Amino acid sequence: EAQVTQNPRYLITVTGKKLTVTCSQNMNHEYMSWYRQDPGLGLRQIYYSMNVEVTDKGDVPEGYKVSRKEKRNFPLILESPSPNQTSLYFCASSSPDRVQDEQYFGPGTRLTVT
Amino acid sequence: DAKTTQPNSMESNEEEPVHLPCNHSTISGTDYIHWYRQLPSQGPEYVIHGLTSNVNNRMASLAIAEDRKSSTLILHRATLRDAAVYYCILRGYNFNKFYFGSGTKLNVKP
Protein backbone atom coordinates (compact mmCIF):
# COMPACT_ATOMS: atom_id res chain seq x y z
CA GLU A 1 0.00 0.00 0.00
CA ALA A 2 1.32 3.43 -1.00
CA GLN A 3 1.76 5.48 2.11
CA VAL A 4 3.63 8.09 4.09
CA THR A 5 4.39 7.11 7.67
CA GLN A 6 5.36 9.35 10.54
CA ASN A 7 6.69 8.47 13.96
CA PRO A 8 5.88 9.15 16.65
CA ARG A 9 2.21 10.06 16.26
CA TYR A 10 2.11 11.81 19.61
CA LEU A 11 4.97 13.31 21.58
CA ILE A 12 5.16 15.35 24.75
CA THR A 13 8.57 16.76 25.55
CA VAL A 14 10.27 19.52 27.52
CA THR A 15 11.90 22.70 26.34
CA GLY A 16 15.41 22.19 25.00
CA LYS A 17 15.38 18.42 24.66
CA LYS A 18 16.38 17.50 21.11
CA LEU A 19 13.91 15.39 19.20
CA THR A 20 13.46 13.89 15.76
CA VAL A 21 10.21 13.12 13.97
CA THR A 22 10.70 10.55 11.25
CA CYS A 23 8.95 10.47 7.90
CA SER A 24 9.15 7.67 5.38
CA GLN A 25 7.44 7.05 2.04
CA ASN A 26 7.32 3.89 -0.08
CA MET A 27 6.40 5.47 -3.42
CA ASN A 28 9.89 6.39 -4.64
CA HIS A 29 8.91 10.05 -4.64
CA GLU A 30 11.55 12.71 -5.23
CA TYR A 31 9.72 15.55 -3.46
CA MET A 32 9.13 15.53 0.30
CA SER A 33 7.96 18.27 2.59
CA TRP A 34 7.14 19.13 6.19
CA TYR A 35 4.23 21.28 7.35
CA ARG A 36 2.94 22.47 10.65
CA GLN A 37 -0.71 23.17 11.33
CA ASP A 38 -1.88 25.59 14.00
CA PRO A 39 -5.41 26.79 14.78
CA GLY A 40 -6.27 29.86 12.76
CA LEU A 41 -3.05 29.69 10.74
CA GLY A 42 -3.73 26.69 8.54
CA LEU A 43 -0.91 24.60 7.12
CA ARG A 44 2.49 26.25 6.74
CA GLN A 45 5.44 24.72 4.99
CA ILE A 46 8.59 24.28 7.09
CA TYR A 47 11.10 22.64 4.74
CA TYR A 48 10.98 20.73 1.51
CA SER A 49 13.33 18.52 -0.45
CA MET A 50 13.42 18.12 -4.20
CA ASN A 51 15.62 15.01 -4.01
CA VAL A 52 18.40 13.34 -2.02
CA GLU A 53 20.77 15.89 -0.47
CA VAL A 54 18.63 18.78 -1.82
CA THR A 55 16.65 20.67 0.81
CA ASP A 56 15.32 24.20 1.08
CA LYS A 57 13.39 26.42 3.46
CA GLY A 58 9.66 26.85 3.36
CA ASP A 59 7.75 29.67 5.02
CA VAL A 60 8.51 28.86 8.66
CA PRO A 61 11.93 27.13 8.91
CA GLU A 62 13.21 28.78 12.10
CA GLY A 63 13.98 26.26 14.86
CA TYR A 64 13.91 23.24 12.56
CA LYS A 65 16.42 21.16 10.63
CA VAL A 66 15.95 18.46 8.04
CA SER A 67 18.11 15.99 6.19
CA ARG A 68 17.59 13.89 3.09
CA LYS A 69 20.23 11.17 2.98
CA GLU A 70 17.94 8.59 1.42
CA LYS A 71 15.10 9.06 -1.02
CA ARG A 72 12.48 7.44 1.20
CA ASN A 73 13.25 9.28 4.47
CA PHE A 74 12.96 12.91 5.45
CA PRO A 75 13.35 13.42 9.22
CA LEU A 76 12.44 16.67 10.96
CA ILE A 77 14.83 17.66 13.72
CA LEU A 78 14.14 20.07 16.54
CA GLU A 79 17.52 20.76 18.14
CA SER A 80 16.13 22.78 21.05
CA PRO A 81 12.34 22.66 21.07
CA SER A 82 10.39 25.56 22.52
CA PRO A 83 6.71 25.84 23.51
CA ASN A 84 5.90 27.81 20.33
CA GLN A 85 6.73 24.66 18.36
CA THR A 86 3.79 22.88 19.91
CA SER A 87 1.80 21.98 16.84
CA LEU A 88 0.45 19.28 14.54
CA TYR A 89 3.08 18.26 11.99
CA PHE A 90 2.50 16.65 8.61
CA CYS A 91 4.96 15.10 6.24
CA ALA A 92 4.11 14.79 2.55
CA SER A 93 5.63 13.39 -0.61
CA SER A 94 5.01 13.59 -4.32
CA SER A 95 6.58 13.03 -7.67
CA PRO A 96 7.09 16.38 -9.42
CA ASP A 97 5.16 15.44 -12.51
CA ARG A 98 2.72 18.12 -13.62
CA VAL A 99 0.34 15.52 -14.91
CA GLN A 100 0.21 13.37 -11.77
CA ASP A 101 1.44 15.78 -9.06
CA GLU A 102 -0.61 14.39 -6.21
CA GLN A 103 0.89 15.08 -2.81
CA TYR A 104 0.44 12.29 -0.28
CA PHE A 105 0.27 13.24 3.38
CA GLY A 106 1.17 11.28 6.46
CA PRO A 107 -1.22 10.88 9.41
CA GLY A 108 0.35 13.69 11.42
CA THR A 109 2.43 14.00 14.58
CA ARG A 110 1.02 15.96 17.47
CA LEU A 111 3.87 17.56 19.39
CA THR A 112 3.56 19.28 22.75
CA VAL A 113 6.54 21.15 24.19
CA THR A 114 6.22 22.14 27.85
CA ASP B 1 4.33 33.74 -3.87
CA ALA B 2 0.92 33.94 -5.45
CA LYS B 3 -1.84 33.61 -2.87
CA THR B 4 -5.44 32.47 -2.87
CA THR B 5 -8.59 33.82 -1.24
CA GLN B 6 -11.46 31.57 -0.16
CA PRO B 7 -14.59 32.06 1.95
CA ASN B 8 -14.09 30.90 5.52
CA SER B 9 -17.09 28.60 5.51
CA MET B 10 -19.92 27.30 3.37
CA GLU B 11 -22.91 25.11 4.00
CA SER B 12 -24.64 22.63 1.73
CA ASN B 13 -27.46 20.14 1.87
CA GLU B 14 -26.72 16.48 1.35
CA GLU B 15 -27.02 15.26 -2.25
CA GLU B 16 -27.00 18.79 -3.64
CA PRO B 17 -24.15 20.26 -5.72
CA VAL B 18 -21.60 22.46 -4.01
CA HIS B 19 -19.56 25.19 -5.67
CA LEU B 20 -16.49 26.24 -3.72
CA PRO B 21 -14.94 29.45 -5.07
CA CYS B 22 -11.32 30.56 -5.02
CA ASN B 23 -9.77 33.83 -6.12
CA HIS B 24 -6.15 33.94 -7.26
CA SER B 25 -5.77 37.26 -9.02
CA THR B 26 -1.94 37.21 -8.88
CA ILE B 27 -1.60 33.82 -10.53
CA SER B 28 1.25 33.51 -13.00
CA GLY B 29 1.11 31.78 -16.34
CA THR B 30 2.93 28.69 -15.09
CA ASP B 31 1.02 28.20 -11.81
CA TYR B 32 -1.14 25.12 -11.52
CA ILE B 33 -4.33 25.34 -9.43
CA HIS B 34 -4.63 22.55 -6.89
CA TRP B 35 -7.38 21.60 -4.50
CA TYR B 36 -6.90 19.54 -1.38
CA ARG B 37 -9.26 18.74 1.43
CA GLN B 38 -8.72 17.84 5.04
CA LEU B 39 -11.21 15.67 6.82
CA PRO B 40 -11.41 15.98 10.61
CA SER B 41 -8.38 14.49 12.36
CA GLN B 42 -6.67 13.53 9.11
CA GLY B 43 -3.93 14.82 6.87
CA PRO B 44 -4.87 16.70 3.70
CA GLU B 45 -5.79 14.65 0.65
CA TYR B 46 -5.56 15.57 -3.00
CA VAL B 47 -8.79 16.39 -4.80
CA ILE B 48 -7.98 17.77 -8.24
CA HIS B 49 -5.69 20.13 -10.14
CA GLY B 50 -5.58 21.95 -13.45
CA LEU B 51 -3.83 24.63 -15.47
CA THR B 52 -6.22 26.25 -17.95
CA SER B 53 -8.92 23.83 -18.99
CA ASN B 54 -11.72 22.51 -16.81
CA VAL B 55 -10.93 19.14 -15.25
CA ASN B 56 -13.06 16.26 -14.03
CA ASN B 57 -12.20 13.25 -11.90
CA ARG B 58 -14.07 10.79 -9.75
CA MET B 59 -14.12 13.15 -6.79
CA ALA B 60 -14.95 16.53 -8.29
CA SER B 61 -14.77 18.98 -11.16
CA LEU B 62 -12.59 22.05 -11.44
CA ALA B 63 -13.82 25.03 -13.41
CA ILE B 64 -11.13 27.60 -14.23
CA ALA B 65 -12.02 31.12 -15.35
CA GLU B 66 -10.80 32.17 -18.74
CA ASP B 67 -8.45 34.77 -17.24
CA ARG B 68 -7.37 32.18 -14.61
CA LYS B 69 -7.88 34.67 -11.80
CA SER B 70 -10.48 32.48 -10.16
CA SER B 71 -11.58 28.86 -10.06
CA THR B 72 -14.41 26.82 -8.62
CA LEU B 73 -14.34 23.33 -7.16
CA ILE B 74 -17.59 21.53 -7.85
CA LEU B 75 -18.81 18.60 -5.80
CA HIS B 76 -21.69 17.24 -7.86
CA ARG B 77 -23.59 15.57 -5.00
CA ALA B 78 -22.39 16.43 -1.54
CA THR B 79 -22.39 13.68 1.05
CA LEU B 80 -21.84 13.89 4.78
CA ARG B 81 -18.36 12.47 4.18
CA ASP B 82 -17.50 15.55 2.12
CA ALA B 83 -17.61 17.76 5.22
CA ALA B 84 -14.04 19.03 5.41
CA VAL B 85 -11.79 22.04 4.98
CA TYR B 86 -11.09 22.60 1.28
CA TYR B 87 -7.87 24.32 0.28
CA CYS B 88 -7.19 26.04 -3.01
CA ILE B 89 -3.46 26.17 -3.71
CA LEU B 90 -1.23 27.53 -6.45
CA ARG B 91 1.66 25.25 -7.35
CA GLY B 92 4.55 27.04 -8.96
CA TYR B 93 6.62 26.00 -11.93
CA ASN B 94 9.49 24.77 -9.79
CA PHE B 95 7.24 22.57 -7.62
CA ASN B 96 8.97 23.81 -4.53
CA LYS B 97 6.90 25.89 -2.16
CA PHE B 98 3.34 24.98 -1.39
CA TYR B 99 1.11 27.61 0.23
CA PHE B 100 -2.13 26.28 1.68
CA GLY B 101 -3.97 29.35 2.89
CA SER B 102 -6.83 29.14 5.38
CA GLY B 103 -9.30 27.15 3.27
CA THR B 104 -13.10 26.87 3.27
CA LYS B 105 -14.81 24.78 5.90
CA LEU B 106 -17.67 22.94 4.23
CA ASN B 107 -20.56 21.82 6.39
CA VAL B 108 -22.98 19.31 4.84
CA LYS B 109 -26.43 19.08 6.36
CA PRO B 110 -28.45 15.87 6.20
Interface residues (C-beta under 8 A of the other chain):
Chain A: Y31 S33 Y35 G40 L41 G42 L43 R44 Q45 Y48 M50 D56 G58 D59 F90 A92 P96 R98 D101 E102 Q103 Y104 F105 G106 P107 G108
Chain B: Y32 H34 Y36 Q42 G43 P44 E45 Y46 H49 L51 Y87 R91 F95 N96 K97 F98 Y99 F100 G101 S102 G103
